[in-house]
Every structure is written in C-alpha cells, then in structure tokens.
Amino acid sequence: MAGAAAELEERLAGADREARRLQAEISNANLQVEAFGGQRGQLALEFETVTQRVAGITEEISQLRRLIEAKR
C-alpha cells in the first residue's frame, strides 16, 4: 500500500508540474496575442497612411495629365 501511495503522490506531483508548465505556456501565448494585436493595429494604421498617400499621388498624376492636355 505504501508503494501505491508513493506512486500516486509521484503521479500527482508530475501532473502538478505539467499543469504549471501549461499555465506558463498559456500566459506566454496570451502575451504574444496581445503583442500581435498591437502590431496588427500599427500595421493597419501604416497601411491606411500609405493608402492615403497613394490616393494623393494618383490625384496629382491626374491633375498633371489634365494640365499637359490643356497645354497641347
């Protein structure tokens, strides 16, 4: 009986270690999700800025083409 109790205690300790390891992995994963969320927001903002610049340049090109056509 003492051997069985020791084996159960050992298994319980192993399960406890595994639970702590998994909890640490979950915490790390949550930190990564938060970091990626921030990066995603920053990338979305940068994309919006670039998109606005492209729209401005496209409009400028159109104006220059109209000016060239008017001078012909």
PDB file of N, CA, C and O in Angstrom:
ATOM      1  N   MET A   1       0.818  -1.199   0.000  1.00  0.00           N
ATOM      2  CA  MET A   1       0.000   0.000   0.000  1.00  0.00           C
ATOM      3  C   MET A   1       0.860   1.259   0.000  1.00  0.00           C
ATOM      4  O   MET A   1       0.528   2.241  -0.664  1.00  0.00           O
ATOM      5  N   ALA A   2       1.960   1.231   0.743  1.00  0.00           N
ATOM      6  CA  ALA A   2       2.823   2.408   0.817  1.00  0.00           C
ATOM      7  C   ALA A   2       3.412   2.708  -0.550  1.00  0.00           C
ATOM      8  O   ALA A   2       3.571   3.873  -0.916  1.00  0.00           O
ATOM      9  N   GLY A   3       3.737   1.663  -1.309  1.00  0.00           N
ATOM     10  CA  GLY A   3       4.283   1.847  -2.653  1.00  0.00           C
ATOM     11  C   GLY A   3       3.262   2.484  -3.574  1.00  0.00           C
ATOM     12  O   GLY A   3       3.606   3.345  -4.384  1.00  0.00           O
ATOM     13  N   ALA A   4       1.998   2.065  -3.457  1.00  0.00           N
ATOM     14  CA  ALA A   4       0.938   2.615  -4.295  1.00  0.00           C
ATOM     15  C   ALA A   4       0.712   4.083  -3.961  1.00  0.00           C
ATOM     16  O   ALA A   4       0.506   4.903  -4.856  1.00  0.00           O
ATOM     17  N   ALA A   5       0.752   4.413  -2.676  1.00  0.00           N
ATOM     18  CA  ALA A   5       0.569   5.802  -2.259  1.00  0.00           C
ATOM     19  C   ALA A   5       1.711   6.666  -2.779  1.00  0.00           C
ATOM     20  O   ALA A   5       1.490   7.785  -3.240  1.00  0.00           O
ATOM     21  N   ALA A   6       2.928   6.143  -2.705  1.00  0.00           N
ATOM     22  CA  ALA A   6       4.079   6.891  -3.197  1.00  0.00           C
ATOM     23  C   ALA A   6       3.961   7.104  -4.708  1.00  0.00           C
ATOM     24  O   ALA A   6       4.270   8.181  -5.218  1.00  0.00           O
ATOM     25  N   GLU A   7       3.512   6.073  -5.409  1.00  0.00           N
ATOM     26  CA  GLU A   7       3.353   6.191  -6.858  1.00  0.00           C
ATOM     27  C   GLU A   7       2.288   7.233  -7.201  1.00  0.00           C
ATOM     28  O   GLU A   7       2.455   8.025  -8.129  1.00  0.00           O
ATOM     29  N   LEU A   8       1.195   7.220  -6.443  1.00  0.00           N
ATOM     30  CA  LEU A   8       0.137   8.209  -6.682  1.00  0.00           C
ATOM     31  C   LEU A   8       0.642   9.624  -6.392  1.00  0.00           C
ATOM     32  O   LEU A   8       0.328  10.560  -7.128  1.00  0.00           O
ATOM     33  N   GLU A   9       1.418   9.776  -5.327  1.00  0.00           N
ATOM     34  CA  GLU A   9       1.966  11.093  -4.993  1.00  0.00           C
ATOM     35  C   GLU A   9       2.921  11.561  -6.093  1.00  0.00           C
ATOM     36  O   GLU A   9       2.947  12.740  -6.445  1.00  0.00           O
ATOM     37  N   GLU A  10       3.696  10.630  -6.625  1.00  0.00           N
ATOM     38  CA  GLU A  10       4.625  10.970  -7.699  1.00  0.00           C
ATOM     39  C   GLU A  10       3.856  11.388  -8.954  1.00  0.00           C
ATOM     40  O   GLU A  10       4.213  12.366  -9.610  1.00  0.00           O
ATOM     41  N   ARG A  11       2.814  10.652  -9.276  1.00  0.00           N
ATOM     42  CA  ARG A  11       1.989  10.997 -10.438  1.00  0.00           C
ATOM     43  C   ARG A  11       1.299  12.340 -10.229  1.00  0.00           C
ATOM     44  O   ARG A  11       1.191  13.140 -11.159  1.00  0.00           O
ATOM     45  N   LEU A  12       0.832  12.584  -9.006  1.00  0.00           N
ATOM     46  CA  LEU A  12       0.184  13.853  -8.688  1.00  0.00           C
ATOM     47  C   LEU A  12       1.180  15.007  -8.843  1.00  0.00           C
ATOM     48  O   LEU A  12       0.844  16.052  -9.402  1.00  0.00           O
ATOM     49  N   ALA A  13       2.397  14.813  -8.349  1.00  0.00           N
ATOM     50  CA  ALA A  13       3.426  15.840  -8.476  1.00  0.00           C
ATOM     51  C   ALA A  13       3.745  16.084  -9.949  1.00  0.00           C
ATOM     52  O   ALA A  13       3.931  17.231 -10.357  1.00  0.00           O
ATOM     53  N   GLY A  14       3.810  15.019 -10.752  1.00  0.00           N
ATOM     54  CA  GLY A  14       4.059  15.161 -12.189  1.00  0.00           C
ATOM     55  C   GLY A  14       2.931  15.925 -12.874  1.00  0.00           C
ATOM     56  O   GLY A  14       3.172  16.783 -13.723  1.00  0.00           O
ATOM     57  N   ALA A  15       1.694  15.598 -12.491  1.00  0.00           N
ATOM     58  CA  ALA A  15       0.544  16.286 -13.070  1.00  0.00           C
ATOM     59  C   ALA A  15       0.557  17.762 -12.676  1.00  0.00           C
ATOM     60  O   ALA A  15       0.196  18.627 -13.473  1.00  0.00           O
ATOM     61  N   ASP A  16       0.974  18.041 -11.447  1.00  0.00           N
ATOM     62  CA  ASP A  16       1.051  19.422 -10.973  1.00  0.00           C
ATOM     63  C   ASP A  16       2.114  20.192 -11.760  1.00  0.00           C
ATOM     64  O   ASP A  16       1.890  21.338 -12.148  1.00  0.00           O
ATOM     65  N   ARG A  17       3.264  19.566 -11.996  1.00  0.00           N
ATOM     66  CA  ARG A  17       4.317  20.211 -12.792  1.00  0.00           C
ATOM     67  C   ARG A  17       3.824  20.483 -14.211  1.00  0.00           C
ATOM     68  O   ARG A  17       4.064  21.554 -14.768  1.00  0.00           O
ATOM     69  N   GLU A  18       3.140  19.514 -14.780  1.00  0.00           N
ATOM     70  CA  GLU A  18       2.604  19.663 -16.136  1.00  0.00           C
ATOM     71  C   GLU A  18       1.580  20.795 -16.184  1.00  0.00           C
ATOM     72  O   GLU A  18       1.558  21.576 -17.136  1.00  0.00           O
ATOM     73  N   ALA A  19       0.738  20.882 -15.166  1.00  0.00           N
ATOM     74  CA  ALA A  19      -0.265  21.954 -15.106  1.00  0.00           C
ATOM     75  C   ALA A  19       0.421  23.321 -15.031  1.00  0.00           C
ATOM     76  O   ALA A  19      -0.006  24.264 -15.698  1.00  0.00           O
ATOM     77  N   ARG A  20       1.481  23.436 -14.224  1.00  0.00           N
ATOM     78  CA  ARG A  20       2.212  24.708 -14.120  1.00  0.00           C
ATOM     79  C   ARG A  20       2.881  25.051 -15.450  1.00  0.00           C
ATOM     80  O   ARG A  20       2.893  26.212 -15.860  1.00  0.00           O
ATOM     81  N   ARG A  21       3.436  24.045 -16.122  1.00  0.00           N
ATOM     82  CA  ARG A  21       4.082  24.269 -17.418  1.00  0.00           C
ATOM     83  C   ARG A  21       3.057  24.760 -18.444  1.00  0.00           C
ATOM     84  O   ARG A  21       3.309  25.703 -19.193  1.00  0.00           O
ATOM     85  N   LEU A  22       1.904  24.102 -18.459  1.00  0.00           N
ATOM     86  CA  LEU A  22       0.860  24.503 -19.404  1.00  0.00           C
ATOM     87  C   LEU A  22       0.347  25.907 -19.091  1.00  0.00           C
ATOM     88  O   LEU A  22       0.059  26.682 -20.004  1.00  0.00           O
ATOM     89  N   GLN A  23       0.233  26.234 -17.815  1.00  0.00           N
ATOM     90  CA  GLN A  23      -0.213  27.575 -17.422  1.00  0.00           C
ATOM     91  C   GLN A  23       0.785  28.622 -17.901  1.00  0.00           C
ATOM     92  O   GLN A  23       0.391  29.689 -18.373  1.00  0.00           O
ATOM     93  N   ALA A  24       2.076  28.319 -17.780  1.00  0.00           N
ATOM     94  CA  ALA A  24       3.109  29.239 -18.260  1.00  0.00           C
ATOM     95  C   ALA A  24       3.012  29.397 -19.778  1.00  0.00           C
ATOM     96  O   ALA A  24       3.162  30.505 -20.293  1.00  0.00           O
ATOM     97  N   GLU A  25       2.763  28.304 -20.496  1.00  0.00           N
ATOM     98  CA  GLU A  25       2.613  28.381 -21.952  1.00  0.00           C
ATOM     99  C   GLU A  25       1.408  29.228 -22.330  1.00  0.00           C
ATOM    100  O   GLU A  25       1.469  30.018 -23.272  1.00  0.00           O
ATOM    101  N   ILE A  26       0.319  29.064 -21.601  1.00  0.00           N
ATOM    102  CA  ILE A  26      -0.884  29.856 -21.867  1.00  0.00           C
ATOM    103  C   ILE A  26      -0.596  31.335 -21.628  1.00  0.00           C
ATOM    104  O   ILE A  26      -1.012  32.185 -22.415  1.00  0.00           O
ATOM    105  N   SER A  27       0.107  31.639 -20.557  1.00  0.00           N
ATOM    106  CA  SER A  27       0.455  33.035 -20.267  1.00  0.00           C
ATOM    107  C   SER A  27       1.323  33.614 -21.374  1.00  0.00           C
ATOM    108  O   SER A  27       1.091  34.736 -21.824  1.00  0.00           O
ATOM    109  N   ASN A  28       2.316  32.857 -21.811  1.00  0.00           N
ATOM    110  CA  ASN A  28       3.176  33.321 -22.905  1.00  0.00           C
ATOM    111  C   ASN A  28       2.378  33.513 -24.185  1.00  0.00           C
ATOM    112  O   ASN A  28       2.585  34.490 -24.905  1.00  0.00           O
ATOM    113  N   ALA A  29       1.478  32.601 -24.470  1.00  0.00           N
ATOM    114  CA  ALA A  29       0.654  32.714 -25.676  1.00  0.00           C
ATOM    115  C   ALA A  29      -0.218  33.969 -25.605  1.00  0.00           C
ATOM    116  O   ALA A  29      -0.376  34.671 -26.604  1.00  0.00           O
ATOM    117  N   ASN A  30      -0.781  34.251 -24.432  1.00  0.00           N
ATOM    118  CA  ASN A  30      -1.609  35.450 -24.273  1.00  0.00           C
ATOM    119  C   ASN A  30      -0.785  36.714 -24.486  1.00  0.00           C
ATOM    120  O   ASN A  30      -1.262  37.668 -25.101  1.00  0.00           O
ATOM    121  N   LEU A  31       0.445  36.731 -23.984  1.00  0.00           N
ATOM    122  CA  LEU A  31       1.324  37.887 -24.202  1.00  0.00           C
ATOM    123  C   LEU A  31       1.614  38.075 -25.685  1.00  0.00           C
ATOM    124  O   LEU A  31       1.635  39.201 -26.181  1.00  0.00           O
ATOM    125  N   GLN A  32       1.837  36.971 -26.391  1.00  0.00           N
ATOM    126  CA  GLN A  32       2.101  37.057 -27.828  1.00  0.00           C
ATOM    127  C   GLN A  32       0.881  37.562 -28.581  1.00  0.00           C
ATOM    128  O   GLN A  32       1.006  38.363 -29.507  1.00  0.00           O
ATOM    129  N   VAL A  33      -0.295  37.098 -28.188  1.00  0.00           N
ATOM    130  CA  VAL A  33      -1.531  37.555 -28.835  1.00  0.00           C
ATOM    131  C   VAL A  33      -1.683  39.062 -28.650  1.00  0.00           C
ATOM    132  O   VAL A  33      -2.033  39.773 -29.592  1.00  0.00           O
ATOM    133  N   GLU A  34      -1.420  39.551 -27.436  1.00  0.00           N
ATOM    134  CA  GLU A  34      -1.515  40.987 -27.174  1.00  0.00           C
ATOM    135  C   GLU A  34      -0.496  41.752 -28.022  1.00  0.00           C
ATOM    136  O   GLU A  34      -0.817  42.793 -28.596  1.00  0.00           O
ATOM    137  N   ALA A  35       0.723  41.235 -28.096  1.00  0.00           N
ATOM    138  CA  ALA A  35       1.765  41.901 -28.889  1.00  0.00           C
ATOM    139  C   ALA A  35       1.381  41.913 -30.361  1.00  0.00           C
ATOM    140  O   ALA A  35       1.532  42.936 -31.030  1.00  0.00           O
ATOM    141  N   PHE A  36       0.885  40.788 -30.876  1.00  0.00           N
ATOM    142  CA  PHE A  36       0.487  40.727 -32.277  1.00  0.00           C
ATOM    143  C   PHE A  36      -0.690  41.660 -32.541  1.00  0.00           C
ATOM    144  O   PHE A  36      -0.776  42.275 -33.604  1.00  0.00           O
ATOM    145  N   GLY A  37      -1.591  41.763 -31.573  1.00  0.00           N
ATOM    146  CA  GLY A  37      -2.725  42.681 -31.726  1.00  0.00           C
ATOM    147  C   GLY A  37      -2.252  44.114 -31.875  1.00  0.00           C
ATOM    148  O   GLY A  37      -2.771  44.862 -32.703  1.00  0.00           O
ATOM    149  N   GLY A  38      -1.265  44.497 -31.072  1.00  0.00           N
ATOM    150  CA  GLY A  38      -0.702  45.837 -31.176  1.00  0.00           C
ATOM    151  C   GLY A  38      -0.001  46.040 -32.504  1.00  0.00           C
ATOM    152  O   GLY A  38      -0.126  47.096 -33.124  1.00  0.00           O
ATOM    153  N   GLN A  39       0.734  45.034 -32.941  1.00  0.00           N
ATOM    154  CA  GLN A  39       1.412  45.121 -34.235  1.00  0.00           C
ATOM    155  C   GLN A  39       0.403  45.224 -35.365  1.00  0.00           C
ATOM    156  O   GLN A  39       0.594  45.977 -36.321  1.00  0.00           O
ATOM    157  N   ARG A  40      -0.673  44.461 -35.244  1.00  0.00           N
ATOM    158  CA  ARG A  40      -1.704  44.496 -36.285  1.00  0.00           C
ATOM    159  C   ARG A  40      -2.314  45.892 -36.375  1.00  0.00           C
ATOM    160  O   ARG A  40      -2.549  46.407 -37.468  1.00  0.00           O
ATOM    161  N   GLY A  41      -2.569  46.501 -35.208  1.00  0.00           N
ATOM    162  CA  GLY A  41      -3.114  47.854 -35.199  1.00  0.00           C
ATOM    163  C   GLY A  41      -2.151  48.844 -35.831  1.00  0.00           C
ATOM    164  O   GLY A  41      -2.566  49.715 -36.596  1.00  0.00           O
ATOM    165  N   GLN A  42      -0.864  48.715 -35.515  1.00  0.00           N
ATOM    166  CA  GLN A  42       0.149  49.599 -36.090  1.00  0.00           C
ATOM    167  C   GLN A  42       0.231  49.403 -37.602  1.00  0.00           C
ATOM    168  O   GLN A  42       0.312  50.375 -38.353  1.00  0.00           O
ATOM    169  N   LEU A  43       0.211  48.147 -38.047  1.00  0.00           N
ATOM    170  CA  LEU A  43       0.266  47.872 -39.487  1.00  0.00           C
ATOM    171  C   LEU A  43      -0.965  48.419 -40.203  1.00  0.00           C
ATOM    172  O   LEU A  43      -0.859  48.930 -41.318  1.00  0.00           O
ATOM    173  N   ALA A  44      -2.128  48.313 -39.570  1.00  0.00           N
ATOM    174  CA  ALA A  44      -3.351  48.844 -40.179  1.00  0.00           C
ATOM    175  C   ALA A  44      -3.237  50.355 -40.343  1.00  0.00           C
ATOM    176  O   ALA A  44      -3.638  50.905 -41.368  1.00  0.00           O
ATOM    177  N   LEU A  45      -2.691  51.023 -39.331  1.00  0.00           N
ATOM    178  CA  LEU A  45      -2.512  52.467 -39.399  1.00  0.00           C
ATOM    179  C   LEU A  45      -1.519  52.835 -40.501  1.00  0.00           C
ATOM    180  O   LEU A  45      -1.758  53.771 -41.264  1.00  0.00           O
ATOM    181  N   GLU A  46      -0.413  52.108 -40.586  1.00  0.00           N
ATOM    182  CA  GLU A  46       0.573  52.361 -41.633  1.00  0.00           C
ATOM    183  C   GLU A  46      -0.035  52.123 -43.018  1.00  0.00           C
ATOM    184  O   GLU A  46       0.210  52.892 -43.947  1.00  0.00           O
ATOM    185  N   PHE A  47      -0.829  51.055 -43.152  1.00  0.00           N
ATOM    186  CA  PHE A  47      -1.465  50.759 -44.429  1.00  0.00           C
ATOM    187  C   PHE A  47      -2.414  51.886 -44.828  1.00  0.00           C
ATOM    188  O   PHE A  47      -2.460  52.290 -45.990  1.00  0.00           O
ATOM    189  N   GLU A  48      -3.169  52.386 -43.855  1.00  0.00           N
ATOM    190  CA  GLU A  48      -4.099  53.480 -44.125  1.00  0.00           C
ATOM    191  C   GLU A  48      -3.335  54.723 -44.582  1.00  0.00           C
ATOM    192  O   GLU A  48      -3.758  55.407 -45.514  1.00  0.00           O
ATOM    193  N   THR A  49      -2.222  55.009 -43.933  1.00  0.00           N
ATOM    194  CA  THR A  49      -1.407  56.166 -44.300  1.00  0.00           C
ATOM    195  C   THR A  49      -0.860  56.000 -45.719  1.00  0.00           C
ATOM    196  O   THR A  49      -0.908  56.937 -46.516  1.00  0.00           O
ATOM    197  N   VAL A  50      -0.345  54.825 -46.033  1.00  0.00           N
ATOM    198  CA  VAL A  50       0.187  54.566 -47.374  1.00  0.00           C
ATOM    199  C   VAL A  50      -0.932  54.662 -48.409  1.00  0.00           C
ATOM    200  O   VAL A  50      -0.733  55.213 -49.492  1.00  0.00           O
ATOM    201  N   THR A  51      -2.091  54.135 -48.084  1.00  0.00           N
ATOM    202  CA  THR A  51      -3.235  54.190 -48.996  1.00  0.00           C
ATOM    203  C   THR A  51      -3.619  55.644 -49.278  1.00  0.00           C
ATOM    204  O   THR A  51      -3.929  56.002 -50.415  1.00  0.00           O
ATOM    205  N   GLN A  52      -3.597  56.473 -48.240  1.00  0.00           N
ATOM    206  CA  GLN A  52      -3.914  57.888 -48.429  1.00  0.00           C
ATOM    207  C   GLN A  52      -2.860  58.566 -49.307  1.00  0.00           C
ATOM    208  O   GLN A  52      -3.196  59.395 -50.152  1.00  0.00           O
ATOM    209  N   ARG A  53      -1.595  58.216 -49.109  1.00  0.00           N
ATOM    210  CA  ARG A  53      -0.520  58.786 -49.937  1.00  0.00           C
ATOM    211  C   ARG A  53      -0.699  58.374 -51.395  1.00  0.00           C
ATOM    212  O   ARG A  53      -0.526  59.189 -52.301  1.00  0.00           O
ATOM    213  N   VAL A  54      -1.044  57.107 -51.620  1.00  0.00           N
ATOM    214  CA  VAL A  54      -1.263  56.632 -52.991  1.00  0.00           C
ATOM    215  C   VAL A  54      -2.420  57.397 -53.623  1.00  0.00           C
ATOM    216  O   VAL A  54      -2.338  57.802 -54.782  1.00  0.00           O
ATOM    217  N   ALA A  55      -3.488  57.596 -52.872  1.00  0.00           N
ATOM    218  CA  ALA A  55      -4.636  58.338 -53.406  1.00  0.00           C
ATOM    219  C   ALA A  55      -4.230  59.764 -53.755  1.00  0.00           C
ATOM    220  O   ALA A  55      -4.647  60.293 -54.785  1.00  0.00           O
ATOM    221  N   GLY A  56      -3.423  60.387 -52.908  1.00  0.00           N
ATOM    222  CA  GLY A  56      -2.959  61.746 -53.185  1.00  0.00           C
ATOM    223  C   GLY A  56      -2.078  61.810 -54.415  1.00  0.00           C
ATOM    224  O   GLY A  56      -2.212  62.721 -55.231  1.00  0.00           O
ATOM    225  N   ILE A  57      -1.186  60.857 -54.555  1.00  0.00           N
ATOM    226  CA  ILE A  57      -0.296  60.815 -55.724  1.00  0.00           C
ATOM    227  C   ILE A  57      -1.106  60.547 -56.989  1.00  0.00           C
ATOM    228  O   ILE A  57      -0.843  61.147 -58.031  1.00  0.00           O
ATOM    229  N   THR A  58      -2.085  59.656 -56.906  1.00  0.00           N
ATOM    230  CA  THR A  58      -2.941  59.362 -58.059  1.00  0.00           C
ATOM    231  C   THR A  58      -3.686  60.619 -58.497  1.00  0.00           C
ATOM    232  O   THR A  58      -3.804  60.896 -59.691  1.00  0.00           O
ATOM    233  N   GLU A  59      -4.182  61.371 -57.529  1.00  0.00           N
ATOM    234  CA  GLU A  59      -4.883  62.623 -57.855  1.00  0.00           C
ATOM    235  C   GLU A  59      -3.921  63.634 -58.483  1.00  0.00           C
ATOM    236  O   GLU A  59      -4.276  64.328 -59.436  1.00  0.00           O
ATOM    237  N   GLU A  60      -2.718  63.710 -57.950  1.00  0.00           N
ATOM    238  CA  GLU A  60      -1.718  64.622 -58.502  1.00  0.00           C
ATOM    239  C   GLU A  60      -1.373  64.246 -59.946  1.00  0.00           C
ATOM    240  O   GLU A  60      -1.231  65.122 -60.799  1.00  0.00           O
ATOM    241  N   ILE A  61      -1.239  62.956 -60.218  1.00  0.00           N
ATOM    242  CA  ILE A  61      -0.962  62.487 -61.580  1.00  0.00           C
ATOM    243  C   ILE A  61      -2.111  62.885 -62.507  1.00  0.00           C
ATOM    244  O   ILE A  61      -1.880  63.340 -63.627  1.00  0.00           O
ATOM    245  N   SER A  62      -3.323  62.716 -62.046  1.00  0.00           N
ATOM    246  CA  SER A  62      -4.488  63.084 -62.868  1.00  0.00           C
ATOM    247  C   SER A  62      -4.481  64.577 -63.175  1.00  0.00           C
ATOM    248  O   SER A  62      -4.751  64.981 -64.306  1.00  0.00           O
ATOM    249  N   GLN A  63      -4.175  65.388 -62.183  1.00  0.00           N
ATOM    250  CA  GLN A  63      -4.126  66.834 -62.394  1.00  0.00           C
ATOM    251  C   GLN A  63      -3.029  67.204 -63.392  1.00  0.00           C
ATOM    252  O   GLN A  63      -3.234  68.048 -64.264  1.00  0.00           O
ATOM    253  N   LEU A  64      -1.859  66.565 -63.257  1.00  0.00           N
ATOM    254  CA  LEU A  64      -0.767  66.847 -64.184  1.00  0.00           C
ATOM    255  C   LEU A  64      -1.123  66.426 -65.603  1.00  0.00           C
ATOM    256  O   LEU A  64      -0.777  67.120 -66.559  1.00  0.00           O
ATOM    257  N   ARG A  65      -1.809  65.300 -65.750  1.00  0.00           N
ATOM    258  CA  ARG A  65      -2.226  64.860 -67.087  1.00  0.00           C
ATOM    259  C   ARG A  65      -3.207  65.867 -67.701  1.00  0.00           C
ATOM    260  O   ARG A  65      -3.112  66.207 -68.881  1.00  0.00           O
ATOM    261  N   ARG A  66      -4.149  66.334 -66.876  1.00  0.00           N
ATOM    262  CA  ARG A  66      -5.110  67.330 -67.376  1.00  0.00           C
ATOM    263  C   ARG A  66      -4.392  68.617 -67.782  1.00  0.00           C
ATOM    264  O   ARG A  66      -4.727  69.238 -68.791  1.00  0.00           O
ATOM    265  N   LEU A  67      -3.403  69.005 -66.984  1.00  0.00           N
ATOM    266  CA  LEU A  67      -2.626  70.220 -67.294  1.00  0.00           C
ATOM    267  C   LEU A  67      -1.860  70.055 -68.596  1.00  0.00           C
ATOM    268  O   LEU A  67      -1.822  70.975 -69.414  1.00  0.00           O
ATOM    269  N   ILE A  68      -1.252  68.900 -68.796  1.00  0.00           N
ATOM    270  CA  ILE A  68      -0.499  68.614 -70.027  1.00  0.00           C
ATOM    271  C   ILE A  68      -1.456  68.658 -71.228  1.00  0.00           C
ATOM    272  O   ILE A  68      -1.137  69.250 -72.260  1.00  0.00           O
ATOM    273  N   GLU A  69      -2.635  68.024 -71.085  1.00  0.00           N
ATOM    274  CA  GLU A  69      -3.608  68.003 -72.171  1.00  0.00           C
ATOM    275  C   GLU A  69      -4.085  69.439 -72.478  1.00  0.00           C
ATOM    276  O   GLU A  69      -4.279  69.793 -73.641  1.00  0.00           O
ATOM    277  N   ALA A  70      -4.268  70.248 -71.444  1.00  0.00           N
ATOM    278  CA  ALA A  70      -4.747  71.613 -71.655  1.00  0.00           C
ATOM    279  C   ALA A  70      -3.704  72.447 -72.379  1.00  0.00           C
ATOM    280  O   ALA A  70      -4.066  73.357 -73.124  1.00  0.00           O
ATOM    281  N   LYS A  71      -2.431  72.170 -72.185  1.00  0.00           N
ATOM    282  CA  LYS A  71      -1.355  72.944 -72.811  1.00  0.00           C
ATOM    283  C   LYS A  71      -1.076  72.491 -74.241  1.00  0.00           C
ATOM    284  O   LYS A  71      -0.363  73.173 -74.978  1.00  0.00           O
ATOM    285  N   ARG A  72      -1.631  71.346 -74.639  1.00  0.00           N
ATOM    286  CA  ARG A  72      -1.381  70.838 -76.009  1.00  0.00           C
ATOM    287  C   ARG A  72      -2.207  71.568 -76.996  1.00  0.00           C
ATOM    288  O   ARG A  72      -2.134  71.283 -78.192  1.00  0.00           O
TER     289      ARG A  72
END
